[in-house]
Amino acid sequence: MSVQIVASPRFFRDMEKISEEVRKRLDKSLQQFIQNRYHPGLHFELVRGSQDLYSIRVGRNHRIILQEDGPDSYILLRIATHDIYQRL
């Protein structure tokens, strides 16, 4: 079953700050996530200490933070480097 995603305004602002190379990886990661959120390359996992925030990998240095919004629905909250976990 495919996953539904919606991007938050903050996510769009974060996208303006990333390079074209990271944006390409972002597109690929989101396509994989929509098709199979458990794809091993995504490292889809619950953010430690949270009940509804998850992260997926976008290359070596960037992560997407998502909030679960239903059984197969997520809100894209942020895309940033690893230090994003410290700012949640």
Secondary structure, 3 states (H helix, E strand, C coil): CCCEEEECHHHHHHHCCCCHHHHHHHHHHHHHHHHCCCCHHHCCEECCCCCCEEEEEECCCEEEEEEEEECCEEEEEEEEEHHHHHHC
